[in-house]
Amino acid sequence: MAALFLYMCTRAARSVIYVDGFNLYYGVLKNAACKWLDLQRFFTLLRPNDDIRAIKYFTAIVEPGPRRIRQEALLRALATLPLVETILGRFKQKQVTCRTALAFPSRSRRNGERG
């Protein structure tokens, strides 16, 4: 019985990591000097005792332009990492109402990432 307990205590926790690319970018990377993050290395360093089985990176392709070119380069780089799987969703337009100081409603369309 003691050998079984020792085995259970020394076995690494199996982990699957889920990353919301939209929140990662806007919460951490947007104003950072470096916009690239090696997800596999980052989580291996963050969780050294875990047996990381997969890293699932969820994102949506941005509108055409320089941001898309940078995003496509990042996605190509992430595709070279054996543990990282990119799952593409889509942006969903939603109506946002914002009241101004004069209490006149202003409406605009805004993209939000949705699966």
C-alpha positions as CSV (number, residue, x, y, z in Angstrom):
1,M,0.0,0.0,0.0
2,A,2.9,2.4,0.8
3,A,4.4,1.9,-2.7
4,L,1.1,2.8,-4.3
5,F,0.8,6.0,-2.2
6,L,4.4,6.9,-3.1
7,Y,3.7,6.3,-6.8
8,M,0.6,8.5,-6.7
9,C,2.5,11.3,-4.9
10,T,5.4,11.4,-7.4
11,R,3.3,11.2,-10.6
12,A,3.1,14.5,-12.4
13,A,-0.4,16.0,-12.9
14,R,-1.6,15.6,-16.4
15,S,-2.7,19.0,-17.8
16,V,-4.4,20.4,-20.8
17,I,-4.1,24.2,-21.0
18,Y,-6.7,26.4,-22.7
19,V,-5.7,29.9,-23.9
20,D,-8.0,32.6,-25.0
21,G,-5.9,34.4,-27.6
22,F,-8.1,37.5,-27.6
23,N,-7.8,38.0,-23.8
24,L,-4.1,37.1,-23.8
25,Y,-3.4,39.8,-26.5
26,Y,-5.5,42.6,-25.1
27,G,-4.8,41.8,-21.4
28,V,-1.0,41.2,-21.6
29,L,0.7,41.5,-24.9
30,K,-0.9,44.6,-26.6
31,N,1.1,47.2,-24.7
32,A,4.2,45.0,-24.2
33,A,7.4,45.6,-26.1
34,C,7.4,42.0,-27.3
35,K,4.2,40.7,-28.8
36,W,5.4,37.1,-29.3
37,L,5.0,34.4,-26.6
38,D,6.2,30.8,-26.9
39,L,3.2,29.2,-25.3
40,Q,4.8,25.8,-24.9
41,R,7.9,27.2,-23.2
42,F,5.9,29.6,-21.1
43,F,3.6,26.9,-19.7
44,T,6.4,24.4,-19.3
45,L,8.2,26.9,-17.1
46,L,5.1,28.0,-15.3
47,R,4.0,24.4,-14.5
48,P,7.3,22.4,-14.3
49,N,5.8,19.5,-12.3
50,D,2.9,19.0,-14.7
51,D,2.8,16.5,-17.6
52,I,1.4,19.0,-20.1
53,R,-0.5,17.0,-22.7
54,A,-1.8,19.8,-24.9
55,I,-2.1,23.6,-25.2
56,K,-5.3,24.7,-27.0
57,Y,-5.0,28.2,-28.3
58,F,-8.3,29.8,-29.3
59,T,-8.4,32.8,-31.6
60,A,-10.2,34.4,-34.6
61,I,-8.6,35.8,-37.7
62,V,-8.5,39.6,-37.6
63,E,-9.5,41.9,-40.4
64,P,-7.1,42.2,-43.4
65,G,-4.2,44.5,-43.0
66,P,-0.9,44.6,-41.0
67,R,-2.5,43.1,-37.9
68,R,-3.6,40.0,-39.9
69,I,-0.1,39.6,-41.4
70,R,1.4,39.6,-37.9
71,Q,-1.2,37.3,-36.6
72,E,-0.7,34.8,-39.5
73,A,3.1,34.9,-38.7
74,L,2.4,34.1,-35.1
75,L,0.0,31.3,-36.0
76,R,2.6,29.7,-38.3
77,A,5.1,29.9,-35.5
78,L,2.7,28.3,-33.0
79,A,2.0,25.5,-35.5
80,T,5.7,24.4,-35.2
81,L,5.2,23.7,-31.5
82,P,4.2,20.0,-30.9
83,L,1.9,20.7,-27.9
84,V,0.1,23.7,-29.3
85,E,-3.2,23.3,-31.2
86,T,-4.8,26.5,-32.7
87,I,-8.6,26.5,-32.8
88,L,-10.1,29.2,-35.0
89,G,-13.4,30.8,-34.1
90,R,-15.0,33.9,-35.6
91,F,-15.8,37.5,-34.7
92,K,-19.4,38.3,-34.0
93,Q,-20.6,41.9,-34.5
94,K,-22.6,43.2,-31.7
95,Q,-24.4,46.5,-31.1
96,V,-23.0,48.7,-28.3
97,T,-25.0,51.6,-26.9
98,C,-23.0,54.3,-25.1
99,R,-24.6,57.3,-23.5
100,T,-22.8,60.6,-23.8
101,A,-22.6,63.3,-21.1
102,L,-25.6,65.0,-22.8
103,A,-27.6,61.8,-22.4
104,F,-27.9,61.3,-26.2
105,P,-27.4,57.6,-27.0
106,S,-24.7,56.8,-29.5
107,R,-24.7,53.4,-31.3
108,S,-21.8,51.7,-33.0
109,R,-20.9,48.2,-34.1
110,R,-18.0,46.4,-32.4
111,N,-16.4,43.1,-33.0
112,G,-16.1,40.6,-30.2
113,E,-14.5,37.2,-30.5
114,R,-17.0,34.3,-30.4
115,G,-16.5,30.6,-31.0
